[in-house]
Every structure is written in structure tokens, then in C-alpha cells.
Amino acid sequence: MAVSLVLYVVSFVLVGWAIFDIVRQPAWKMSRNRKLAWGLGAGVGWFFLGFVGAIVAAIYLFGVRPRLAR
């Protein structure tokens, strides 16, 4: 039980970090529709199945975000 709680807390922090970063992206780097899609994918995915939101957040943070930084 403690392990699953730790995993949910870690996934929540990961999703929160991703959503915070998505909101901060300027409009010229990321359109509003794309922000909405990534944010909802991470947030709703975490709400219904924590690991799905964490996977979406990890894809954004370690795949999309570095390309936006260029």
C-alpha cells in the first residue's frame, strides 16, 4: 500500500510539473489547442489512471519540451 501511495504522489508531482510548464509556454512556441491537449491528457489521464497521466507528462517533459527549448 505504501508503494502505491508513493507512486501516486510521484506521478502527481510529475503531472503538476508538466502542466505548470505547459501553461508557461508562450503562444509563439505552442498553440492554445496544443497546450489544451497536452494539459488535459496529463491531468485527466492522472485523474482516472495515475500512471497514464504520468506517462503523458513524461513524454511531454522529456520529448516535446526539449524540442521547444531550441
C-alpha positions as CSV (number, residue, x, y, z in Angstrom):
1,M,0.0,0.0,0.0
2,A,2.8,2.4,0.8
3,V,4.5,1.8,-2.5
4,S,1.3,2.6,-4.5
5,L,0.9,5.8,-2.5
6,V,4.5,6.8,-3.2
7,L,4.0,6.1,-6.9
8,Y,0.8,8.2,-7.0
9,V,2.5,11.1,-5.3
10,V,5.4,10.9,-7.7
11,S,3.1,10.8,-10.7
12,F,1.1,13.7,-9.3
13,V,4.3,15.8,-8.9
14,L,5.3,14.8,-12.5
15,V,1.9,15.8,-13.9
16,G,1.9,19.0,-11.9
17,W,5.3,19.9,-13.2
18,A,4.2,19.2,-16.8
19,I,1.0,21.2,-16.5
20,F,2.8,24.1,-15.0
21,D,5.4,24.1,-17.8
22,I,2.7,23.8,-20.5
23,V,0.8,26.8,-19.1
24,R,4.1,28.8,-19.1
25,Q,4.9,28.2,-22.7
26,P,4.5,31.3,-24.9
27,A,1.9,31.3,-27.6
28,W,4.5,31.5,-30.4
29,K,6.1,28.2,-29.2
30,M,2.9,26.3,-28.5
31,S,-0.7,27.0,-29.7
32,R,-3.6,27.1,-27.3
33,N,-5.1,23.9,-28.7
34,R,-1.8,22.0,-28.3
35,K,-1.5,23.3,-24.7
36,L,-5.0,22.2,-24.0
37,A,-4.4,18.7,-25.5
38,W,-1.2,18.1,-23.5
39,G,-2.6,19.5,-20.3
40,L,-5.9,17.6,-20.5
41,G,-4.0,14.4,-21.5
42,A,-1.8,14.6,-18.5
43,G,-4.4,15.9,-16.0
44,V,-7.4,13.7,-17.0
45,G,-5.0,10.7,-17.5
46,W,-3.8,11.1,-14.0
47,F,-7.2,11.7,-12.5
48,F,-8.6,8.4,-14.0
49,L,-5.5,6.3,-14.1
50,G,-2.4,7.9,-12.4
51,F,0.2,6.1,-14.4
52,V,-1.4,7.2,-17.8
53,G,-1.1,10.8,-16.8
54,A,2.4,10.3,-15.7
55,I,3.3,8.7,-19.0
56,V,1.8,11.6,-20.9
57,A,3.6,14.0,-18.7
58,A,6.9,12.2,-19.1
59,I,6.5,12.2,-22.9
60,Y,5.9,15.9,-22.8
61,L,8.7,16.7,-20.4
62,F,11.4,14.5,-21.9
63,G,10.3,14.5,-25.5
64,V,8.4,17.7,-26.5
65,R,9.8,20.2,-24.0
66,P,13.5,19.8,-25.1
67,R,12.5,20.4,-28.7
68,L,10.5,23.6,-27.7
69,A,13.6,24.9,-25.9
70,R,15.6,25.1,-29.1
